[in-house]
Amino acid sequence: MKVERSVRVEDKLFCNRYLVDAGRPHIKVRAHTRPSPQLLALLKACPARCYDLNDKGQVEVTVDGCMECGTCRVIGEPTGDIEWSYPRGGYGVLFKFG
Amino acid sequence: MIEERFDAIVVGAGMAGNAAALTMAKKGMKVLQLERGEYAGSKNVQGAILYADMLEKLIPEFREDAPLERHLVEQRFWIMDDRSHVGLHYRSEDFNEERANRYTIIRAQFDRWFSSKVREAGATVLCETTVTDLAQDAYGRVIGVRTDRQHGEIHADVVVLAEGVNGLLGTRARLRERPKPNKVALAVKEMHFLPRETIEARFNLSGDEGVVIEAAGTISGGMTGMGFIYANKECISLGIGCLVADFQRTGKTPYELLDRFKRHPSVAPLIEGSEVKEYSAHLIPEGGYKAIPQLYGDGWVVAGDAAQLNNAIHREGSNLAMTSGRIAAEAIFQMKSRRLAMTAENLALYKRMLDRSFVLKDMKKYKDMPRLMHTNSQNFFLTYPQLISKAMQTYLRVDGTPKSEKQKSTLKSFVNARSWIGLFGDAFRFARAWR
């Protein structure tokens, strides 16, 4: 299924509050040459679309818009594809309403 | 480094953590509660419905100052196909009572209030503090926690793990497994703001009356999932959730699903012209009774979503969290007051008390439901909703076709789609899982 152009996740995330812990991402993708099926699933499953393919076809993560739901941890941590921690205290998403 | 020793450390300031910390602090125990958000509630996401009965057991006079949105007078269940919904609505004047039974709430605001009660009761609440690990002794007994704030360990007789559905500590310490993709749902939600009068007119409400809509059907695209629409005072919480395993399998995206739900002809008029002020995502435990992990051990107990305590059929979770947190605290206090050690053997009392409560009785009742729903998602969330919609339309459309022919064609459409064996099998399996 193609991601519909009409849904712009960036616009959705724009109304959220974040305190980004610059230079200390709380999720890391294990270095790889070809992504596993689990890593590829994260491109679609992440509700903040934090995962993207770089020009070498590897999966990269940018955690700035992460809502800390844990979906990628559930999918990608068992295979060792990603390392998942919570951000340092006070950092990350700051829900106004929740 | 905090040199002090605590009677109990509570990890997390959601429903379970606040209930546990409040209960122990009220009994005079020395409690430290740790929360990673900037304030209690800033990391917490729920629909959200508050169940008054369970909160009354903790704070009887909560209605005086708790930030409540609307008390619920109406519940709507919708079975949806792409262009229609078949609804079962229940509305009663009986729900307009002084001590209402259910309220909509906004978690960030409610939890902040709840946390103020925990502080008033005498607990030490430290926010902006992420617990990174449990401290264990050579025998594996939990003796405290390590955080990203203080160097070294903070020690306590017992640690209450109320760290939420995606709690890392229990897994890292090998006390329980990480939730599996087929045992948790990912829900995404938006907060749609509208003038109060507009919400009341669109939902047929007056004053602080409220309504919630729970919806299932083709909106989840054949995945096991549900949509929800909750009326707050000046905003509408609207969201949809499906099993993570289903997202993984189908490659559907959560935001596309949410936007399809919003565009549905039954939903779009309710939120037309609204301003979205937040987009959130959260996991929901869906594994039911069989997914409940070990609930206690040497120096620890686990409560709430972290213990997978969620009744997916009745959409109840926060009350199970609150109750399990309270019961854990009461069991701990019994040990404390009888000067007994916080060993697994003694803390087993928590599980026995939980077994006798509605929490585990309800979860046990529906123990076979998750498997049924998760393995037959195409039938329950796609085929049947489409058949029901077609049947209703055939029934209602007046076009000169004799009624007996209409009935035959409806029956035939069910049998063609599922076969007699399939229909009876589904009915039998559903009834058996429900009873």
Contacts between the chains, C-beta under 8 A, distances in Angstrom:
chain1	res1	chain2	res2	distance
A	1	B	250	7.2
A	1	B	251	5.4
A	1	B	252	5.7
A	1	B	253	7.6
A	1	B	256	7.8
A	3	B	253	5.7
A	3	B	256	6.6
A	4	B	256	5.3
A	4	B	259	7.3
A	6	B	259	6.9
A	7	B	253	7.4
A	7	B	255	5.0
A	7	B	256	5.2
A	7	B	259	5.0
A	9	B	255	5.4
A	12	B	190	7.4
A	12	B	255	6.6
A	12	B	276	7.3
A	12	B	279	3.9
A	13	B	279	6.3
A	15	B	276	6.1
A	15	B	277	5.5
A	15	B	278	5.9
A	15	B	279	6.5
A	16	B	278	6.0
A	16	B	279	6.1
A	16	B	280	7.6
A	19	B	38	7.6
A	38	B	248	7.9
A	41	B	247	7.7
A	41	B	248	4.7
A	41	B	251	7.3
A	44	B	247	7.1
A	44	B	251	4.9
A	44	B	252	7.0
A	44	B	253	5.0
A	45	B	186	7.2
A	45	B	244	7.0
A	45	B	247	4.5
A	45	B	248	5.9
A	45	B	253	7.5
A	45	B	254	7.2
A	47	B	186	6.5
A	47	B	188	4.9
A	47	B	253	8.0
A	47	B	254	4.3
A	47	B	255	6.2
A	47	B	281	3.9
A	48	B	281	6.9
A	49	B	253	8.0
A	49	B	255	7.6
A	67	B	45	8.0
A	67	B	279	7.8
A	67	B	280	5.9
A	67	B	281	4.3
A	67	B	282	7.7
A	68	B	43	6.7
A	68	B	166	7.6
A	69	B	166	7.0
A	69	B	186	6.3
A	69	B	281	4.1
A	69	B	282	5.4
A	69	B	283	5.6
A	70	B	165	7.0
A	70	B	166	3.1
A	70	B	179	7.9
A	70	B	184	7.9
A	70	B	283	5.2
A	71	B	186	4.9
A	71	B	244	5.7
A	71	B	247	7.5
A	71	B	281	7.4
A	71	B	283	6.7
A	73	B	166	6.5
A	73	B	178	7.2
A	74	B	166	7.8
A	74	B	178	6.8
A	74	B	179	5.7
A	74	B	180	7.1
A	74	B	181	5.3
A	74	B	184	6.0
A	74	B	244	5.4
A	74	B	283	7.2
A	75	B	181	5.8
A	75	B	244	6.5
A	75	B	248	5.7
A	77	B	178	6.4
A	78	B	178	6.7
A	84	B	168	7.3
A	85	B	132	7.6
A	85	B	168	6.9
A	86	B	36	5.8
A	86	B	130	5.2
A	86	B	168	6.6
A	87	B	36	7.6
A	87	B	130	7.1
A	88	B	130	5.9
A	88	B	148	5.1
A	89	B	36	5.0
A	89	B	127	7.4
A	89	B	128	4.0
A	89	B	129	4.3
A	89	B	130	4.5
A	89	B	147	7.4
A	89	B	148	5.7
A	89	B	149	6.2
A	90	B	36	7.6
A	90	B	37	7.6
A	90	B	38	5.1
A	90	B	127	7.5
A	90	B	128	3.4
A	92	B	43	7.6
A	93	B	43	7.2
A	93	B	280	8.0
A	94	B	37	7.3
A	94	B	38	5.8
A	94	B	42	5.1
A	95	B	41	7.4
A	95	B	42	5.5
A	95	B	43	6.6
A	95	B	44	7.0
A	95	B	45	6.5
A	95	B	107	7.6
A	95	B	108	5.1
A	95	B	278	6.8
A	95	B	280	6.0
A	96	B	108	5.9
A	96	B	277	7.0
A	96	B	278	5.7
A	97	B	106	5.0
A	97	B	107	7.3
A	97	B	108	5.3
A	97	B	109	7.5
A	97	B	191	4.9
A	97	B	235	7.6
A	97	B	277	7.1
A	97	B	278	5.0
A	97	B	280	7.6
A	98	B	41	6.1
A	98	B	42	7.5
A	98	B	43	7.8
A	98	B	44	4.9
A	98	B	45	4.8
A	98	B	46	6.8
A	98	B	48	7.6
A	98	B	106	6.7
A	98	B	107	3.7
A	98	B	108	4.1
A	98	B	111	7.5
A	98	B	280	6.5
